[in-house]
Amino acid sequence: MAPDPLALEIAKNPHGPLFLAIAEAITRDILRGRLKPGSRLPGTRALARELGVHRNTVDAAYQELTTQGWLKAEPARGTFVAQDLPDEMTPPVTIPAPVEPAIVRPPLAFTDGAPDPKLLPDKALARAFRRALLSPAFRTGVDYGDARGTPVLRHALSSYLASDRGVVADPARLLITRGSQMALFLAAKAAVKPGQAIAVEEPGYPLAWEAFRAAGASVQGVSVDAGGLSVAALEEAIASDPRIAAVYVTPHHQYPTTVTMGAARRLQLLELVERHGITLIEDDYDHEYRFEGRPVLPLAARAPADLPLIYVGSLSKLLSPGIRLGYAMATEPLLSGMAAARAAIDRQGDAPLEAALADLIRDGDLGRHARKARRIYRVRRDVLAAALTERLGKRIAFDTPAGGLALWLGCGEASADVWAERAGKAGLALLPATRFTLGRAAPQALRLGYAALDEAQIVHAVEILARSLPR
Ligand SMILES: Cc1ncc(COP(=O)(O)O)c(C=O)c1O
């Protein structure tokens, strides 16, 4: 009888050669007792196929272990775990399990809007990071610096924001953070006193709610319609809840519904915020991704200079969520409050990473990358829209988003939760609207973040979606 697949856990980026990582994984399983003395291992061809590696690599691993005495090759019969294991066998507890199981195929997923990691301009970033580390400026400035972030990046970002989106930000009013998540936490710390509340879009972005709560604020959901946050509902919420001291919005592409707030509503919102003297927190997390039509400038580009405003941006959609870089622009005294809160928890950011990003902005690499990513994601969006129409037709409803990395899919008669559960069992992860609500009834809808999937994967994912549509 053929042995079962081994299902080895192999370090994702092994430090040494791959065959040694495979050999280590096998020894670990012998020590753990998963592979018993005398048990037969799969043939090299079968294991190579299972692991997605070349057969010679598995052959080298088996040979290494045979030489060390862990395995025994029996001509014409196969390879077996040795009956007498090597003397230097260490107890299992001292063998650390690999942190990252690697050769595990991730399930297909419509994310909440993650970018494609394969597009990261890694070489340009690596070169810029190396330059930053080796620069004399870094060597003389390795001491603690400004809690607001490296001056070169604040200057570069100031020009970028002005030319890219009409946001005029003095570098002194910019704060670099480790991702916009930190900026949202600091925004709440600076804008809201304990016991006060922040009005948030519902459905909305749960991680922002977590950041606000962690900063001591409570959150109050305000409904969203086809034009984004309902300003009329916000007015009512403020009238009935005097604790509301700030409002958090995602006007470029409302999270999760993707709708863009129109010009008239933007003016209403700015007027309301000014009239009530509350702070406006604008999360412009995916500004780079507008595929057609005229660019839509942030509220921060239109707001009166003295409006209490915190504008938050992120590099997560443009570079990668794993590269922790975000920023905030704020009026005083909000900016100072945020910088002081940042210094208390993190002192300052990552100087070489910040200098590297400044380099990418100044050299134009970031702008070129944005243009390339925009082209690719636009095609993917169109492939998704076409596949949905073809496979699901009238049973769904959606507006093709003018930008952003996700599509909001109305589920028609179907329950979004049931659909997500059925698709999950068929190998496709989905995010139903219930994941984005605070308490009010969620619409029957799914957020389909498509950008990390290539065109073939999108078509395949839509196939699964169609097959798992609840009857
Ligand atoms: C609404 C919203 N804001 C901000 C972010 C970015 O977060 P960060 O910069 O912390 O990675 C995301 C990422 O998913 C988001 O969806």
The ligand as an SDF file (V2000), in Angstrom:
LIG
                    3D

 16 16  0  0  0  0  0  0  0  0999 V2000
  -10.5680   51.6670    6.0010 C   0  0  0  0  0  0  0  0  0  0  0  0
   -9.1240   51.3480    6.1560 C   0  0  0  0  0  0  0  0  0  0  0  0
   -8.3210   52.2220    6.7370 N   0  0  0  0  0  0  0  0  0  0  0  0
   -7.0150   51.9890    6.8700 C   0  0  0  0  0  0  0  0  0  0  0  0
   -6.4440   50.8340    6.3960 C   0  0  0  0  0  0  0  0  0  0  0  0
   -4.9510   50.6310    6.4420 C   0  0  0  0  0  0  0  0  0  0  0  0
   -4.4880   50.2310    7.6370 O   0  0  0  0  0  0  0  0  0  0  0  0
   -2.9320   50.2310    7.9330 P   0  0  0  0  0  0  0  0  0  0  0  0
   -2.3330   51.4590    7.3340 O   0  0  0  0  0  0  0  0  0  0  0  0
   -2.8500   50.2160    9.4220 O   0  0  0  0  0  0  0  0  0  0  0  0
   -2.3690   48.9870    7.3260 O   0  0  0  0  0  0  0  0  0  0  0  0
   -7.2190   49.8690    5.8280 C   0  0  0  0  0  0  0  0  0  0  0  0
   -6.6230   48.5970    5.4170 C   0  0  0  0  0  0  0  0  0  0  0  0
   -7.2610   47.6080    5.2130 O   0  0  0  0  0  0  0  0  0  0  0  0
   -8.5970   50.1390    5.6900 C   0  0  0  0  0  0  0  0  0  0  0  0
   -9.3740   49.2470    5.0830 O   0  0  0  0  0  0  0  0  0  0  0  0
  1  2  1  0
  2  3  1  0
  2 15  2  0
  3  4  2  0
  4  5  1  0
  5  6  1  0
  5 12  2  0
  6  7  1  0
  7  8  1  0
  8  9  2  0
  8 10  1  0
  8 11  1  0
 12 13  1  0
 12 15  1  0
 13 14  2  0
 15 16  1  0
M  END
$$$$
